[in-house]
Amino acid sequence: MTALVIVEHDNASVKDATLATVTAAKAFGEVHALVAGSDCGAAADAAAKIDGVSKVLVADDAVYAHPLAEELAAIVLSIADGYDAILAPATTSGKNFLPRVAAALDVAQISDIIEVVSEDTFKRPIYAGNAIATVKSSDAKKVITVRGTAFDKAAAEGGSAAVESIAATPASGVSSYVGAELSKSDRPELTSAKIIISGGRGMGSGENFKIIDAVADKLGAAVGASRAAVDAGFVPNDYQVGQTGKIVAPELYIAVGISGAIQHLAGMKDSKIIVAINKDEEAPIFQVADYGLVADLFEAVPALEKALG
């Protein structure tokens, strides 16, 4: 069997979620990778070095300058016949275009897998991660999104895959890129950070997130937030960790003023070490925390920042 991994990249480098997807794809046998982008030679070279990838297909065209779902789906469908499985990271991008691929192929997409049991059987979380479903697919071609935090990342070096150019598909004309409003930060991305400190409704205001920023700067950490904090307008929605936000599994996760609703726990409970700071000793977050501090966050967090020197 041969699997195709759709590479998530920024035209220069490969995103970590792709490395985890390659690990999942190895269960099917031979692994090929598709890099669709504009002036994406550097990303293609990086993909060719991933351990386990035997061939990299490159569609380098201005039509892929921005990852529009219609265009990505079209290029995947143009080469789909040669593959038994098509996999992409379960990120905003993967969730955007891969359902189109599955619909066009008339197969059921298998979403957010956390384990490959066999070539036709997979495990995936349901009910906000409170139960794990084992799903068996009888479709001849599997279309799958992969939860990046559930699989070890394939080595980014050591591979020597052949690189082959393929023709771009004609522009669909259905949608066009208008612009993007992105928050800029010198901190690591949430999904790849080794340390994350997140604030919840207990922060009280966006201004109060500055005390979290101070700790994050000293730890080299990313800053996250619960849905309640995002909905309250304290921070932008790209900070959100949880079932409807970003799924993370850092080495250290510090939850500040977060009660621990199921929606939030679903996005961070796989973290290696969880530290919770909350003045409510009955808060659900303490049930998953390795270390818990029952204290006023406005005293505890500045004290932590001071202790870090």
Secondary structure, 3 states (H helix, E strand, C coil): CEEEEECCECCCCECHHHHHHHHHHHHHCEEEEEEEECCCHHHHHHHHCCCCEEEEEEEECHHHCCCCHHHHHHHHHHHHHHCCEEEEECCHHHHHHHHHHHHHHCCCEEEEECEEEECCEEEEEECCCCEEEEEECCCCCEEEEECHHHCCCCCCCCCCCEEEECCCCCCCCCCCCCCCCCCCCCCCCCCCCCEEEEECHHHCCCHHHHHHHHHHHHHCCEEEECHHHHHCCCCCHHHEECCCCECCCCCEEEEECCCCCHHHHHHHCCCCEEEEEECCCCCHHHHCCCEEEECCHHHHHHHHHHHCC
